[in-house]
Amino acid sequence: MTDAAPEGNRPVELVVMVHGLDGFPSDFDLWVSCLAGLKPELRTMASESFTASCCFWNGSGCIVQWARSLAGEVSAQVEALAKEGARSVVLHFVCHSLGGLITRQALPLLKTFTLPVSFGHLITLNSPHMGVRNWWKGLGGLLARLVGKFQYLRQLTLHDDSQAGMCYLEQLANETACLKEFQSRTAVAATHFDVMVPFCTAAICSTNPFPSPSSGERFWRVDAVHGFSGSTAFVTSPEAHSCAREFEESLKEDLIKAGQEGMLSSSDHAVEFTAATLKGMQTCQWRRVAYTLSMRREDAHLFAVGKDHRCNEAEEGSRAFIQQLIRSVFT
């Protein structure tokens, strides 16, 4: 954890970074570097309590189990800050992929502290808030067998046993009291080429109006920014303005779609989700940031966290994007 001595009665602000499936605390090294340069007053902590068990082949692992580990880790860090002399703590979370769901599950457990604790900003980077049901169908028979065996895969593909008529993600979407305590919630999503988490489940929406880049194009850009008040540090693409307006209108239409029953499909047919999940997530106001990465051999799913780049151009793009996020959210 990075150190910053408590100053008088000012709260200590702790940014908790939560990795996803098969992730590591080091996934956030670029975020730690950017925060240190732009917001040195913030402390940072990369979660590690569930790293060993949060892996693809762990058939007994589940989101609830990993969330308990995260909650215990964060609680211990808050108490350590209290012993250092902190009068109060503000918790921020930056979560990648499955880390977004793990964090949402952990929030109700972060309630009993020896000093005042409040919630600041929540940023989810390519998190499957509404599941990954449809896309995973294309992986064939092996996945079908894995879904039957691995609890977390049943949860993500909406094949888990329902309780009170709801699957796990519907239940989680209805537990928004803790989410509402955050000053802001920002969902970041890749418009295309995220082979793990399609755009609509990460952006909490049903429509993807952004065209897929032509073969051979090489760029990264911010396509749309929704829900931020006033000016931001984002540099949006002029080429995407018409699609950004269409995206804004589609979010209004989602209010109607959420009133339906049963399964819905995203406009790009990349993911299926329940109307109840969409409706539950809409009870909180979410900011959205849509970006496109079109670079051969680069992973759009990892771009926003700044991990595993194969060329300097993509790494510098990640750094610039992360800096825009930090400047726009941590104002």
Summary of the structure (lengths in Angstrom):
residues: 331
radius of gyration: 19.1
end to end distance: 22.0
largest distance: 59.7
contacts: 1110
relative contact order: 0.14
helix: 39%
strand: 18%
